[in-house]
C-alpha cells in the first residue's frame, strides 16, 4: 500500500470526523398523556438520564431509560408525532420546542 492509503486507514479509527457535531440536547419530550401516567420517580429518572447524556455531549440517553407504552397500539409513526401533544418531561406546562 502506498503512504496515503495507510495514513487514511490510521486516521479513520480515531478521526474527529466520525464524532457527531455539537453537544447533546438536555430536553426530554413525551406525549402529555404518557407524562401524566408516569410516577414522579420515573419522570425524574428520565430527566436525569437525558441531562447526564447531554452534558457528556452524547445525542442519546442510555437505552436503560427507554419508555414503554407511549404510543397507542396500531398508530403509525406519523400519526404519533403529529397528533400527540408533545410536552417536556421536566416541565409539562411547556411545549416540546420551548
C-alpha positions in Angstrom: 0.0 0.0 0.0 1.1 3.5 -0.6 1.6 6.0 2.1 -1.6 8.0 1.5 -3.8 4.9 1.9 -2.0 3.9 5.2 -2.5 7.4 6.6 -6.2 7.3 5.7 -6.7 3.9 7.3 -5.0 5.1 10.5 -6.9 8.3 10.6 -10.3 6.6 10.2 -10.1 4.9 13.6 -9.7 8.0 15.8 -11.0 10.6 13.4 -12.9 13.5 14.8 -14.9 13.3 11.6 -16.6 10.2 12.9 -17.8 12.0 16.0 -21.2 13.8 16.0 -21.1 17.6 15.7 -22.3 19.7 18.6 -23.3 18.7 22.1 -26.3 16.7 23.1 -29.6 18.2 24.0 -30.9 18.0 27.6 -34.6 18.4 26.9 -36.8 15.3 27.1 -40.1 15.3 25.4 -43.0 12.8 25.5 -46.7 12.9 24.8 -48.6 14.7 27.6 -50.8 11.7 28.3 -47.7 9.5 28.9 -46.2 12.1 31.2 -49.4 12.2 33.3 -49.4 8.4 33.6 -45.7 8.2 34.9 -44.8 8.4 38.5 -42.7 11.3 39.8 -39.7 9.0 40.3 -40.0 7.7 36.7 -40.1 11.2 35.3 -37.1 12.3 37.4 -35.1 9.3 36.3 -35.7 10.0 32.7 -34.8 13.7 33.0 -31.6 12.9 34.9 -30.5 10.4 32.3 -31.1 12.8 29.4 -29.3 15.7 31.2 -26.4 13.4 32.0 -26.1 12.3 28.4 -26.3 15.9 27.2 -23.6 17.1 29.5 -21.3 14.3 28.1 -22.0 15.6 24.6 -24.0 12.5 23.7 -27.0 12.7 21.5 -28.9 9.9 23.1 -29.6 8.8 26.7 -29.0 5.3 27.8 -31.3 2.6 26.4 -31.9 1.5 30.1 -34.3 4.5 30.4 -36.4 3.7 27.3 -40.1 4.5 27.8 -42.7 1.8 27.0 -46.3 2.3 26.2 -46.0 5.9 24.9 -47.6 5.1 21.6 -51.1 3.6 21.2 -51.4 0.2 19.5 -51.9 0.5 15.8 -50.9 4.1 15.5 -48.5 4.9 12.7 -45.3 6.8 13.5 -46.6 9.8 11.5 -49.9 9.9 13.5 -47.9 9.6 16.7 -45.7 12.6 16.0 -48.4 14.8 14.5 -51.5 14.1 16.6 -49.9 13.9 20.1 -49.5 16.9 22.4 -45.7 16.8 23.0 -44.5 18.2 26.3 -41.3 18.5 28.2 -41.0 15.9 30.9 -39.2 18.2 33.3 -41.9 20.9 32.9 -45.1 19.7 31.3 -46.5 23.2 31.1 -44.0 23.9 28.3 -44.4 22.5 24.8 -41.5 20.4 23.4 -39.7 23.2 21.5 -39.8 25.8 24.3 
